[in-house]
Amino acid sequence: MSRRTWHTTATAAEHSGYHADTVRKALEAGEMHGTQRVPGGRWRVHVDCLDAWTGGQKCPHGLGKKPAKKSAA
């Protein structure tokens, strides 16, 4: 099995053993560091960030970053 550098929520769930919804909710809440190309787009999670989250730690490059707030519609 090859080790991916970047994960989607689905492959992050497979790698971590959590459900994809749990991964997505952690990203949206800012509990796990991830990126989106556009607001509301697909999440991408670096394997180091995912491993830190599953180990109960913050990834070094995600410290101090807050998730983007959703605008009120």
Secondary structure as the mmCIF struct_conf table of DSSP 4:
data_model
#
loop_
_struct_conf.conf_type_id
_struct_conf.id
_struct_conf.beg_label_comp_id
_struct_conf.beg_label_asym_id
_struct_conf.beg_label_seq_id
_struct_conf.end_label_comp_id
_struct_conf.end_label_asym_id
_struct_conf.end_label_seq_id
HELX_LH_PP_P HELX_LH_PP_P1 SER A 2 ARG A 4
BEND BEND1 THR A 5 THR A 5
STRN STRN1 TRP A 6 HIS A 7
HELX_RH_AL_P HELX_RH_AL_P1 THR A 9 SER A 16
BEND BEND2 GLY A 17 TYR A 18
HELX_RH_AL_P HELX_RH_AL_P2 ALA A 20 ALA A 29
TURN_TY1_P TURN_TY1_P1 GLY A 30 GLY A 30
BEND BEND3 GLU A 31 MET A 32
STRN STRN2 THR A 35 GLN A 36
BEND BEND4 ARG A 37 VAL A 38
TURN_TY1_P TURN_TY1_P2 PRO A 39 GLY A 40
BEND BEND5 GLY A 41 GLY A 41
STRN STRN3 TRP A 43 HIS A 46
HELX_RH_AL_P HELX_RH_AL_P3 VAL A 47 THR A 54
TURN_TY1_P TURN_TY1_P3 GLY A 55 GLY A 56
HELX_RH_3T_P HELX_RH_3T_P1 PRO A 60 GLY A 62
TURN_TY1_P TURN_TY1_P4 LEU A 63 GLY A 64
HELX_LH_PP_P HELX_LH_PP_P2 PRO A 67 ALA A 72
#
